[in-house]
Amino acid sequence: MRWASALSAAAIGAGAVAGPVAAATPSVAAPQRAKAVTSKVECTSSDHKLAKKLAADITEALASRESMASLSFFDRPTGTSCTSDAAKKYDGASVTKTVILGALLYQKGGTLTEAEDALARKMIIDSDNTAATTLWKQLSDLKDPKKPDPVKIQEFLDKAGMGSTVLDKEGSWGLTQVTANDQARLLRLFTGADDSVLGSRSRSYALELMNQVQSLQRWGATAGAPLDSVVHVKNGWLQRSQNPDVDSFDRGDWKVNSMAALTENGYGSGLVVLTENNRVPEGHPTNEGWDYGIETIETVSRAIYRDVYPDAEGYHPSRPTSPTNPSAAEPGVAH
């Protein structure tokens, strides 16, 4: 598996969170994980046996988890696609940064200033929330500075056909509502050959940054990917607060998301898995909900890659022991 050389992992927080989350902090009383109802998995393929096996194995993988999960997968070489509840909306957390990146490249025609390039790299490679906020504001109408209206990002979504994505109009980009289908559409755009939205220079740039993501942020939809593939990934997570203005279901819940594309050496696939209902049992360390969401994603990811690439040796990603640190907190996300 080809990655760019590992970068500093000092700032781990890929999720746009409300504040620091310490692994040793016991959780307070919150809604506990309820057994999630597994939505129907639908797969199509030029290989009918593969489609049937994928549908069965993904269903089995999801049935063993209590996370609510949605997914969208495509593999161009085999003409395969799979979805499960792929139109359901989730808090995007830091996977929203791929949308910001796409919008920036669309608006700039692929030619970024030195400052924009630096911000984009920090936003994707380091998952820097301040860089994401700066670019979000650059792509927004700032008539009300406290509520930047991301009009230029919306223009990109419209052009890209990502009609189910709902941008947060309060400036909290991490609470943008995303779907597995729309994020998979974005991966198709980045990995495809269609110049109508983004030119080849822009697409290559986006994939380059996603390939250079810090080593401890390469978990999720990369698990089980063939070692001879080139992998491009972006993850995101956040934990909603216990504030009374937060919907009762969301209070204390971890939202954990991952999207990855495989390219080169004959590969051409994309996988998006979005999860919620990753709750922390009362009195347990806070990071258990984060870990649970990651394990749900990786259980699905391994099942998919094992079926599509049965003879390939799979990637085993590492992950940090703690989901974030105080420097990664994004004040713009209030929950």
N, C-alpha and C positions, 0 to 999 in steps of 0.2 A: 504494500500500500504506500503510495507516494504522498507525503505531506511536505510542506515547506518546513525549514528548520524551526525548532521549537523557540518560541519567544518567551519573554518573562511572564510568569503567571502571578505576578504580585497582586493584580486587581482581578479577582476571580468572578465578581458578580455579573453574570450574564443576564440576570433578571432585573427588571425595573421594579424595585421594591420600595416599601414605605419607610424602611429604616433597617438598622443592623439586625441580623438574625444570628444568634449564637447557638452553636450545636449543643452546648451543654444546658441551655435554658429549657426547663420543663414547660410544656404547653399548659395553657389555662383551659378551663372548660370550654368546649366547642362542639359543634355537631360532629358525631363520629362517622367514620366511613360506613356508608350503607352499601349493601351489595348492589352493584350497578347492573342494569339490564343490558346484556350484550345485543347491540343492533345487528341487523343482518349484514353479513359480509358478501359483497358481490364482486366477482372476478370474471373478466373476459380475457381470452388469449387466442392466438393462432394455434396454440397447443391446448386442446380442450382438457386433456388430462392434467396439465399444469394448472389451469384455471380451477379445476375441481379440487386439486390438492391444496392450492393456496387458500381457497375459501374455507376449507375444513381446518387447516392448520392455523390460520389467523383467528378463526372462531374459537378454536381450542385455547390459543394464547390469551385471548381477551377474556374468556370464561374463567380463567384462573386468577383474574385480577378484580379488585374492587374499584379501581379507577374508572371514571367515565372517560372513554377514549374515542376519538375520531381519527380516521386515517385516509390517506389517498396515496396510491402507489402507481407508478408507470414504469414500464421497461420497453424501450423502443425496439431492441433487437428481437425480442420474442413477441412483440405486439400485445403485451400484457398490461392490464390495468386492474386495480382492486380499490374498492372504497368501502367505508363503513361509517355511516352517519356523517358524511363528509361535508354537509351543508350546515352543521351545527356551529354556532358562534362561540368563541372562547376569547378570554383576555389574551392578547397577543404576547405580552411581555416583550422580551428582546428579539423574538422572531420578527417583530414589527420593524426592526432595523433593516431587514432585507427590503421591505417596502420603501423605507426612506431612501435606501441606496438606489433602488430602481428608479424612483422619482427624480433623484438628483441627476442620475445619468441621462434620463429622458429629457429633463429640462435643459441640461447643458450640452446635449448632443454628444456625450461621451468625452468632452474636453473639460477637465476640471482644473481649477486654479491650484497652485501649490497648497494654499490653505485648505481648500475643499478636499484635496487628495489626503492631506494629513488627517482631517476630521473623519473622512470616510474610513480610512485605515484603522484609526483608533476605535471607531464605532463598531466595526465588524471584527477585526482581529482581537482587540482587547475588550470588546463589548463595553466600551466607555459610554456611560449614560449622558455625561455632559456633552460629549461630541454629538450624540444623537439629538439632544435637545437643541443644540445650536443649529444643526441642519434642519430639524423640524421647523424651527422659527424662520430660517431662511426661505423655506418653501411655503410659508404661511402668509396670510393677510394679517398684519399686526395693528389694525385699527384699534383693537382692544388688546394691549400687550399682555394682559393677564389671561386672555383666552385666544391664543393664536389660532386662526382658522386656516387649516392646511390645504388651501385651494389648489396649489400646484401638485401636491401629492394626489389629490382627488383627480386631477387631470390625467395623471399617470395611470391610476386605477381604471379610469374610464377607457383609456386607450388600450390597456392590457386586458380588458374584459374581466376584471376582478370586481364584479358588481356586488358581491356579498360582503366585502370588507367595509366596516364602518369605522371611520377615523374618529378619534376622540376630539371633540371640539373645545375641550377645557384645557388643552395643552398637555394632558397626561397620555403621551403616545403609547405607554405600556398597557393602557386600558383600551386601546384600539381593538375592535372585535374582528377576529380573523376566522377563516374556515380552512379546513384541510384542503378542500377543492381549490380555493383561491391561491393558497400558498404553493400547492402543486403546480398550478398554472404558472406561477412565477418561476418555479424551477424549470418548467418546460421552456419558458421564455429565455432564461439564462443559458440553458444547455442546447437550445435549438439553433436553427439557421435562418429564422425569419427576421428580416431587418426592418419590418414595418413599425416596430415599437422601439427596440434597442438595436443599434448596429453591432457588428462583430467586435469592435473595440470595446464597447460598453459591456457586452456579454462576457468577454474574456476577463475584463477587469473585475467584474462581480465575482466570477468563479475563482479568480486569483486570490481575492481577499478571503473568500470562504474556505479556501484551501489552506490559508495561513493562520487560521484560528488557533489560539493558544492551546497547547497540548492537553491541559486539564479541562478544556471546554469542547472536547471532541467526542463526548459520549452521546448516547441516544440513538438516533436513526442511522448511526454508523456501525452499530454492533452487528457483527457477523458479515460485514461487507468483505468481498474478496480482497486479499492482500495485494493483488496486482492491479487493482483499480486506483484511480485518482479520485480522492474524496473531497467534497466541498460541504461544509456543515455550518449551521447556525442554530443555537439553542436559546431558550429563554425560560425564565421562571419568575414567579412572584408569589408572595404569600399575602392574602388579603387580611386586613386588620379585623379587630373585634369591635370596631366602632359601630354604634347603633344605627348609623345611616347606611351601613352596608347590608345588603340583602342577607337574610338569615342563613341561606344555603352557603353563601360565599365567606362568611365570617371564619377567619382562621384557615381557610382552605388554600392549599398549594396548587397553583396552576403551573404545569411543567410541559414544555413544548420542545419539539425537535424537528428539523428538516435537513435533509442531506441529498446530494446528487452524486452519482458515480459516473465518471467519464474516462475516455481514452482506453486503449487496449481492447476495443470492442464493446465497452460498457456504455450504456446510455440510459440511466434510470434516475428516478427521483422518489423520495419517500417523505411524507409529512405525517407526524403523529402528534396530536394535541390532547392533553389530558387535564382533568380536574377531579374533584372528590378524592384528593390525595391528603387525607386528614391525619392528624397526629393524635393518637390516643392520649387521654388526659394523663398528665404527669410524665409523659415520655419526652425525650429530647426533640426540640423543634424540627431538626433536619430530617426526622423520619418521614415526614410527608413528602419532602423533596426527593429523598432516596426512593420512596415508593413509586413516585411518578416516573423517575428515570427507569426503574426496573420494569415498569409496565411498558414503556417505550421500547426498551431493549429486548424484552420478551417477544414483542411483535416483530421488531426488526430482524432478529435472528431467525425467526420462523420464515419470514419472507425470503431472505437471502439464501437460506438453506435450501429452499424449494427451487428458486430460480437459478442458483449456481451450485448445484449439489456436489460438484467435484472441487470446489474452491476452498482453500483454507480461509477461515473467517477472522476478522479483526476483533480484538478484545480491548475495548477502550478503558482507560483509567478515568477516574474522576476525583475532584478534591474531596476532602473529608468534611468540609463545611461549605454551604451554598454561597455565602457572600461575606463581605466585610463592610465596615461602616463607610469606607470611601466610595463604595459602589452604589450607595443608596441614591435614589432619584427623587428629589423633593417634589417634582412635578406629578408623581403618582401618589395620590393622597390615601390610597387604600392598601 
